[in-house]
Each structure stands twice: as structure tokens, then as C-alpha cells.
Amino acid sequence: MSSVRSTESSLEDWLTKDSIGSTFCCSTRWDSWVEESCSVHERGRSPSGVRSIHERRRRVEAVDMSRPDPELRSTLISHLRSNHPGMCRAWFDDIEPVDFDGGVLRLCVREPVQLRYLQRACAEPFQEAAQAVTGMLVSVRFVSPEECEQPTPTTTSGGSTRRSGGPDGEGIDLAAEQMVLSPDYVFDNFIVGPGNRLALMAASAVSEKPGRAYNPYFIHGGVGLGKTHLLQAICQLILSDQPDANICYISCSTFMDLFHECVKAGRMQDFRHHFRTADVLVIDDIHFLSKHDRSQEEFFHTFNALYQSGRQIVLSSDAAPAEIPDLEERLTSRFNCGLVARIERPCYETRVAILKAKASLHDLELPDDVPAYIAARLDTNIRELEGALSRIRGYSLAENAPITLELAKKALADDPARSGNEEGAAPSIQTIIESVTRYYDVKLTDLLSKRRHKSITVPRQICMWLARRHTRFSLEEIGGYFGGRDHTTVMHAIRAVNRRRDEDSSFSDALDRLETNVLGRPDA
């Protein structure tokens, strides 16, 4: 009992010191209180002024900190970067602590999209971080600059409010089911390349003139190629120009779930009013309508209502309209009546640019040879690139070492999808590049650079020659891997290698050895 009283008294003293405002964010102050309490316990003291746990809680809530310590932000963000590195963004440094009143820490966020994102996706990590660095039971609330001037209201820990889609405010909350817009997904962050230029151009036009340019706008392409990025960029640009625009951004699966829930609840009038009065309807993964006849019927009428009233419709899919199985012909026809844009897999140069942009977004320092290595190793989609970057970042933190090419290779060495080349399977560009750079003892960055020295040119030409013989990539794609060279450069390289192979037997033998290594065949 005496130890409990000692602890409570020490906390009482700690809370009532005049300097509490200036030491709010310092976890060292909390540590010193713990040490002091332990010391009191060891000496067997029993100081006066004992208060109950509830009284101490009320005292914490009563602390008025209209001017939090300037170091609070840096300490808070530092904790988040250590414990939630994948969540952190460079713009977190712009978040400003406003005040601490009634146990609520208010953080000011100036950009509306960033504010909504933090409220919906980051409240819990921020609250955990605030409690860790202050040693207090703190509730975090994100506020706009306008709200900064208002007193702290009673709210949820995330500071978000929920609106009801129904007139009586009860039952299914249609508005709350909308997808969260990420501040990462804006046009400024979208890396353009040969495979997505048309899709980006059309998305920009739709954002500037919704309902008038390319309606409906249908984007399709493989998983992880940037379709969702463009959908969100469209929403965010429209909102920046028209803050009061009624944008309904939702996934197709959620649309169908809400449809079935409203049918069961007898709320189809609310459902139809919600979707058919939107200024802009944006639906991700519309191909999930496949095989759902009742949902297709409902969406057909929703589409017609919006289209006939000049409202913008934006859809994304893994497949082109005509390639979505079991999709009604009348829907296929309507999807095709606007602009259909395909997103292709990013070329090598685009992948390098994407990796550099992602690293910058997360305040991650990468030597030039690291994104070059990752881009050469992975050629499928952007999500794989992000995954590789996350593994490298995690490996760097675990080893407490800076990111280098060697560290990146170790971090990705256990990736089963890229750990080797199965016999009989087509080799990847990465396998070819690694074999050639190892054989000729050249650096990856030199091979992918614009340098024309013979010691670099010959290995580069051999890589192009092997890639043309043993991969499915076009001349343009192969050129993109090697410094963005055009197809004529690749054709010249192939002719040069073939000519020298016919004239130089030692060179021909070297090609045979390289080809054996690339294809994973045992040496004869």
C-alpha cells in the first residue's frame, strides 16, 4: 500500500510543477518520475497528499496547455517513424500541435485531404505515440485551421464525425462507407510513362471538366498499375476546384453490399437517392459486378440516371468492358460509349522514377544504384516495387545500417518469387543483367547509364541481345530498361552482337557461356 501511495504522491507533485507546460512532450520527465517513485519506495517513505486514481485522472484532464512544447511535434513524429515507418509521410512534418486541454491533444492539419486521411486512417497510431512520448492518457484530435480557433469539443479519439445516409439518421450509414482519399494519390505524385500517358491525360481532362470530357471514363489494367491512384487524383482535383462537389467514391464490392443491405432493410429509396444525386460517381473494380444480375440491374439504372443528367462517371477494372465475363451487353455498351484507357506495366525508366518518388514520400534516402537494382529485378507492378522498398527499409532498420546496394540485395534475397530462374522458364531481365554484369565486372548503374565507353557498350548490347532472344519484351520495352533508349538502338545492338558473333569465335564462346548461365542450364 505504501508503494502505491508513494507513486500517487509523486505523480501529484509531478503534475503540479509550474514547468509542466514546457516539459509536456519529454518522455524523460516521465522516466524521472518513475525513478523517483522507485527510490521513494526503496527508502520506505510514505509522503502525504495521497489521491485516488480517479482524482489523478481528473487532474491530468484539467491540465491546460495552450502552448505545447515546440519539441512535441518532432518527438511525436520521431516515435511514429520508428514504430510505424510504412505509415509516415514527409508532410507529417507540417502537422502543428494546437493545445492540450481536458486530456485532448489537438493537432492542426492544413490540407483538407490530409485531414480526412489522418482522421480515418491514422488516429490510433497517433494516439499511441502521444501517450508514449508524454506518459499521459492522451486523446488525439485532428483539426482544420478554422477549428483551431474553436474550443475543444467532446469527440471521438480520431476526431471524425459520421453522417447518415438516411433522412432519419438511423440504420445503414451510406456516406460513411465511402473510401478514404489518400494524400499520396494526387496528380503531382503520379509518374507518367509510355504505358499510362493516355490514362493520365484523360484523367486530367475529366478532373477539369467533369461531366463534359470523356463521360463515362473507364480505366483498365492489371493489378497494382495505378488505376486507384488516378481515381483518387480525379476526386481530389475536383474537390480542390469545387469544395462543395458531391463525389461518391466507392468500391464495387461495397456498392453491392450496400445494395443488398438496403433491399433487406427496405431502404432502396435512400440508396438510390444517395448514388443518383452524386455530382461524380467513382467506382473502383467495377468488374466485380460480373455474375451479379440484380446488382447489374440496379447499377444500369444508376448509370442511366447520372449519365442523362450530365453527371461524371469514372470506373476502373482489371479488364476491358468487353472482356469482363458475364457482364450484361447493355452495360458493356454503356462502358464503351465514353473513353476506355488501358494502363500497361511500367517500363524500366518509369519503375526507377516510381521508386525514387516513393522513397521521397517516405523520407527514405536511396543511392541511385538501389532503385536501378529493384527496377531491374521487378517488372510486374507498382505494388511489388513498394513491397520491395518496404522490405529494404525494414531490413535497414533491423540492421541499424544505411541503405546500400549490398543491403538491398540481402533484403530481397529471400523473395521466393524472384529467388532464381526455374529451368525451362523464360529468364527475367534481372537474371540477364546480373549474369552479364558479373561476367564483365561492370556496375549496374554504368550498364543502365548513357555512357558509351566500349567497356560499357559491349555488355549493354549483349544484355539487349539476350533479352530479345529469351524474353517476351518488345524492342521499346528492352530499350526502356537500358537508360530509356529507343527501339532503333536495340536493333543496332542486336545486329552488332550477331555480326561480332560470326566474326569472333572467342566472343561467340563467351555468348554461349552467358546464355547457359542465363537459362540456368548446367555447364557441359
C-alpha positions, 0 to 999 in steps of 0.5 A: 500500500505504501508503494502505491501511495508513494507513486500517487504522491509523486505523480501529484507533485509531478503534475503540479510543477509550474514547468509542466507546460514546457516539459509536456512532450519529454518522455524523460520527465516521465522516466524521472518520475518513475525513478523517483517513485522507485527510490521513494519506495526503496527508502520506505517513505510514505509522503502525504497528499495521497489521491485516488486514481480517479482524482489523478485522472481528473487532474491530468484532464484539467491540465491546460496547455495552450502552448505545447512544447515546440519539441512535441511535434518532432518527438511525436513524429520521431516515435511514429517513424520508428514504430510505424515507418510504412505509415509516415509521410514527409508532410507529417512534418507540417502537422502543428500541435494546437493545445492540450486541454481536458486530456485532448491533444489537438493537432492542426492539419492544413490540407483538407485531404490530409485531414480526412486521411489522418482522421480515418486512417491514422488516429490510433497510431497517433494516439499511441505515440502521444501517450508514449512520448508524454506518459499521459492518457492522451486523446488525439484530435485532428483539426482544420485551421478554422477549428483551431480557433474553436474550443475543444469539443467532446469527440471521438479519439480520431476526431471524425464525425459520421453522417447518415445516409438516411433522412432519419439518421438511423440504420445503414450509414451510406456516406460513411462507407465511402473510401478514404482519399489518400494524400499520396494519390494526387496528380503531382505524385503520379509518374507518367510513362509510355504505358499510362500517358493516355490514362493520365491525360484523360484523367486530367481532362475529366478532373477539369471538366467533369461531366463534359470530357470523356463521360463515362471514363473507364480505366483498365489494367492489371493489378497494382498499375495505378488505376486507384491512384488516378481515381483518387487524383480525379476526386481530389482535383475536383474537390480542390476546384469545387469544395462543395462537389458531391463525389461518391467514391466507392468500391464495387464490392461495397456498392453491392453490399450496400445494395443488398443491405438496403433491399433487406432493410427496405431502404432502396429509396435512400440508396438510390437517392444517395448514388443518383444525386452524386455530382461524380460517381467513382467506382473502383473494380467495377468488374466485380459486378460480373455474375451479379444480375440484380446488382447489374440491374440496379447499377444500369439504372444508376448509370442511366440516371447520372449519365442523362443528367450530365453527371461524371462517371469514372470506373476502373477494372482489371479488364476491358468492358468487353472482356469482363465475363458475364457482364450484361451487353447493355452495360458493356455498351454503356462502358464503351460509349465514353473513353476506355484507357488501358494502363500497361506495366511500367517500363524500366525508366518509369519503375526507377522514377516510381521508386525514387518518388516513393522513397521521397514520400517516405523520407527514405534516402536511396543511392541511385544504384538501389532503385536501378537494382529493384527496377531491374529485378521487378517488372510486374507492378507498382505494388511489388516495387513498394513491397520491395522498398518496404522490405529494404527499409525494414531490413535497414532498420533491423540492421541499424545500417544505411541503405546500400546496394549490398543491403538491398540485395540481402533484403530481397534475397529471400523473395521466393518469387524472384529467388532464381530462374526455374529451368525451362522458364523464360529468364527475367531481365534481372537474371540477364543483367546480373549474369552479364554484369558479373561476367564483365565486372561492370556496375549496374548503374554504368550498364543502365547509364548513357555512357558509351565507353566500349567497356560499357557498350559491349555488355549493354548490347549483349544484355539487349541481345539476350533479352530479345532472344529469351524474353517476351519484351518488345524492342521499346520495352528492352530499350526502356530498361537500358537508360530509356533508349529507343527501339532503333538502338536495340536493333543496332545492338542486336545486329552488332552482337550477331555480326561480332558473333560470326566474326569472333569465335572467342566472343561467340564462346563467351555468348554461349557461356552467358546464355547457359548461365542465363537459362540456368542450364548446367555447364557441359 
